[in-house]
Amino acid sequence: MGIFTTMIVGSLVSLVTERPKPESLDVRYMLPIGEQLCPYLPKAAKKFLHFGVPFEKREELLRKTIELQEKEQNEMIEMISPSEDKEAGQGVTITTVVETNQ
């Protein structure tokens, strides 16, 4: 009974609300169902199963996101770990003043 109620209410809400424009969707959070379920299909069939959503931009956006995450991670590592020159003590001058009482 609960399944049928959910399906009927969901169908009615889908009919009342408009379909979003494919260009306005954030494709980073969507998976192309055709490529996930049937990866052996030809490109034309996969493109048909995209239903107008521009998944071509998804790969580019994901690549840029990964590059930004790696850059931020590298910057954090540089901020946390000291450079090798500082660890070895190179370039650091220590001046010691010794006073003698005579």
C-alpha positions in Angstrom: 0.0 0.0 0.0 2.9 2.4 0.9 4.7 1.7 -2.3 1.7 2.4 -4.5 0.9 5.6 -2.6 4.4 6.8 -3.0 4.4 6.0 -6.7 1.0 7.8 -7.3 1.9 10.9 -5.3 5.4 11.0 -6.9 3.8 10.7 -10.4 1.3 13.5 -9.7 4.0 15.8 -8.3 6.1 15.1 -11.4 3.2 16.0 -13.7 2.5 19.3 -11.9 6.1 20.5 -11.6 8.0 21.4 -14.8 11.0 19.5 -15.9 14.2 21.5 -15.2 16.2 22.7 -18.2 19.1 20.3 -18.9 21.5 23.3 -19.2 20.7 24.4 -15.6 21.5 21.0 -14.0 24.8 20.6 -12.1 26.1 17.4 -13.8 28.8 16.8 -11.2 26.1 15.3 -9.0 24.5 13.1 -11.7 25.4 9.8 -13.2 24.5 9.0 -16.8 22.3 6.0 -16.3 23.0 4.6 -19.8 26.7 4.4 -19.2 26.3 2.9 -15.8 23.9 0.1 -16.7 24.9 -0.6 -20.3 28.5 0.4 -20.9 28.7 -1.8 -24.0 26.1 0.3 -25.9 27.3 2.4 -28.9 27.8 6.2 -28.2 24.7 7.2 -30.1 22.5 5.0 -27.8 24.3 6.3 -24.7 23.7 9.9 -25.8 20.0 9.1 -26.3 19.9 7.8 -22.7 21.4 11.1 -21.5 17.9 12.7 -22.2 19.5 16.0 -23.2 21.7 16.5 -20.1 25.2 17.7 -21.2 27.3 15.0 -19.5 30.2 16.0 -21.7 30.8 18.9 -19.2 30.8 16.5 -16.3 34.3 15.0 -17.0 35.8 18.5 -17.4 34.2 19.7 -14.2 35.2 16.7 -12.2 38.8 17.0 -13.5 39.0 20.6 -12.5 37.5 19.8 -9.1 40.2 17.1 -8.5 42.9 19.4 -9.6 41.8 22.1 -7.1 41.6 19.5 -4.3 45.1 18.3 -5.1 46.4 21.9 -5.2 44.7 22.7 -1.8 46.1 19.6 -0.3 49.7 20.4 -1.5 49.4 23.9 -0.1 48.3 22.5 3.3 51.2 20.1 3.3 53.6 22.9 2.5 52.1 25.0 5.3 52.3 22.2 7.9 55.7 20.7 7.1 58.9 22.9 7.3 61.2 23.0 4.3 64.3 20.9 4.2 66.6 23.9 4.5 65.1 24.9 7.8 65.3 21.3 9.1 69.0 21.0 8.2 69.8 24.3 9.8 71.2 25.8 6.6 71.1 29.5 6.4 70.6 30.0 10.1 73.3 31.9 11.9 73.6 31.5 15.7 75.7 34.1 17.4 76.8 33.3 20.9 78.2 36.0 23.2 80.4 34.8 26.0 81.2 37.2 28.8 84.2 36.4 31.0 84.7 38.0 34.4 88.4 38.5 35.1 
